[in-house]
């Protein structure tokens, strides 16, 4: 999709040599005016939009940065990407790998429980770099908190946040009925790190859907966020992105290619780790017609057993554009992920899952799914969260390391932490994924 609405602009890397604040928020009455307008065309003609367009762009590309407490002094320039181990002070004990986790935290609605979960978990409490999707700032659904800042400060990490959207309502049906009004109304991605963050850039990827006309009304578009992290083993560029669920595989592939082109433009060819929620759900969900066509193809090719297999192996057929883009650029995904293991799931008779279907299909589709999924105990596991690495190795222990109770200092196989919850309360509809990498 082109950009007829002038939502995109060029970006450059920012040197993170001092704390960085987000741009000033738009006045609440301006945000309310934007939200009251029904059509994009009317929005573009409105005096409020014309008067605040530049400030809106600043916000939808906004970044916030805070260093980790007691982190090493910032170098005067970015280190070479093939730099040796540095033994930087304040980065923790030197070990032969860096533990990285990626997690779609579902807005951070359960932020306090997420803090507790990470602190208590024998694997996650040793994570050195977090790549987070669906991060709120000033949204009523998540208590009008700065989710990235609070989580980073609680864990003693530095962070950089890259904004994607100015939200014009409280969210979708799965966010419940929040109390009060939104404050900053921002939503994007974040990278948290125990080690110094050197540079970062929050940049556009292809616009596949105008979120002004969606179940969650927003201004802005998908971004990817990359940062250069100075680990004790050397500099590590990491890229976090969140591809569009309501798009085709070809559009997701184009979004990913935008991120890969930016990686190449910035000279990050030797070593890079990419991760996030790639929404490799095997559907073209642009509209009801495309969803029905996709369902018909799955039915002809083998019905529900065929679909269930490809939910866990999307690279084989339905999401080939995404994985082909990675393969062309020399990225490996098989070694960096637990293959054939889901990271989210559709579960019958749950509000979150069934409301998602009702947004796109007639109500009887929910009843069909309840019947068809009985052989799988009502659960369809789907693999949508991924790591892709280039110029890196996956650290492996001599033991099988299959338990989530692996000791923190020892490497563990790539995998996910299934169904994260505290006191029986689910923390997100996605599982965190973890990989230990060697530079």
Buried (B, 14 or more C-beta within 10 A) or exposed (E): EEEEBEBBEEBEBBBBBEEBEBBEBBEEEBBBBBBEBEEBEEBBEBEBBEEBBEBBBBBBBBBBBBBBEEBBEBBEEBBEBEBEEBEBEBBEEEBEBBBBBBBBBBBBBBBBBBBBBBEEBEBBEBBBBBBBBBBBBBBBBBBBBBBBBBBBBBBEBBBBBBBBBBBBBBBBBBBEEBEEEBBBBBBBBBBBBBBBBBBBBBBBBBBBBBBBEEBBBBBBBBBBBBBBBBBBBBBBBBBBBBBBBBBBBBBBBBBBBBBBBBBEEBEBBEBBBBBBBBBBBBBBBBEEEBBEEBBEBBEEEEEBEBBBEBBBBBBEBBBBBBBBBBBEBEBBBEBBBBEEBBBBBBBBEBEEBBBBBBBBBEEEBBEEBEEBBEEBEBBBBBBBBBBBBBBBBBBBBEEEBEEBEBEBEBBBBBBBBBEBEBEEEBBBBBBBBBBBBEB
